[in-house]
Amino acid sequence: MGVLDVGRRGAAALALTLAMAVGLAAPAAAAGRLAAVTERGELRVCIWPDYFSISYRNPRSGELEGIDVDMAKAFAADLGVALRFVDSSFADLAANMRNDACDVAMHAVGVRPDRAEHMDFTQPHLVSGIYAVVMRDHPTIRAWDDIDRPGHVVVVQRGTYMEPVMRDRLKAAELLVVDTFKAREQEVQSGRADVFMTDFPYGRRMAMLTDWATLLEPAAPVAPTPYAYAVPKGDPEWLARVDAFVAEAKRDGRLKAAAEKNGLLPILNLEGP
C-alpha cells in the first residue's frame, strides 16, 4: 500500500514536471506573441533567401538585401528588440506558421485562400501580376502576345499561382510544370521550353543578373496578386501590431523608400486595408 502510494506520488510529480516542460516549450502565441517577443527581446522573421529584391542573400557578399529585409529591420527597431532571420521557403511556410519557427513571415507572401487556412495576413504592401522570362534572341517571341501560339512551351513551377492561371489561359501553347524555380530557367536555357512564368521581383532578377533573359510584361495585368506579411493564426493582438507597422510605414514613407531602393516601385501598394 505504502509502496503503491509512493509510486502514485512519483508519477504525479513526473506528470507535473512534464506539463511544466511542455508549457515552457509551448508556442509563443499561447501567452500572446507580442508579449513573448518583448520578453524574449528578439523578433524572429522567416524569409526565403532566394527572393531577389525581397529577401535575397547576395552570393557575393553573403548579406541579406531586399525590401522585406529593410522592413524587418525597421519593424524590429520599432519594437525595440533584436532581429533574427530564419531561412524558410514557400514550401515550408505553412509548417513554420504552425511550429513556432518564427513570429512573422516577411518575404512577400502571396495572399491566397489555401494559405489563409494556416496563417493570417497583414494588409498588402506589394501587388504583382504574372510576367514572362524569355531568351533575348528568341526567334518567335518578342512580346507577351506571341507566347500563346502553337509549338511554344510555357514553364511554371508547381504549387505557384502561375500554374492554375496558365493552365486556364493557354489555348495553343503547351504547359510544362516543374518542381523547382531553378528548373524553369534550365528548361528555357536548354531550349526545351520557350518561356517561364514568374512575378515581377524574380523576373527583374533574371533580366538584371543574366545575359540571356529578358522580361515580358502583358499589356494588362495578369492575375494580380497582393503580397503581405503572414503571422500564425489565432493571435489578433499580434496581427494588429504587425499590420499597424505596415500602415505606419506606408504613411511615413519608409515603405516607398525601400521599394525605390530595391527597384520595386512598379508593384508598390500604398493603399490601406
Secondary structure, 3 states (H helix, E strand, C coil): CHHHHHHHHHHHHHHHHHHHHHHHHCCHHHHCHHHHHHHHCEEEEEECCEECCCEEECCCCCCEECHHHHHHHHHHHHHCCEEEEEECCCCCHHHHHHCCCCCEEEEEEECCHHHHCCEEECCCCEEECCEEEEECCCCCCCCHHHCCCCCCEEEEECCCCHHHHHHHHCCCCEEEEECCHHHHHHHHHHCCCCEEEECHHHHHHHHHHCCCEEEECCCCCCCCEEEEEEEECCCHHHHHHHHHHHHHHHHHCHHHHHHHHCCCHHHECCCCC
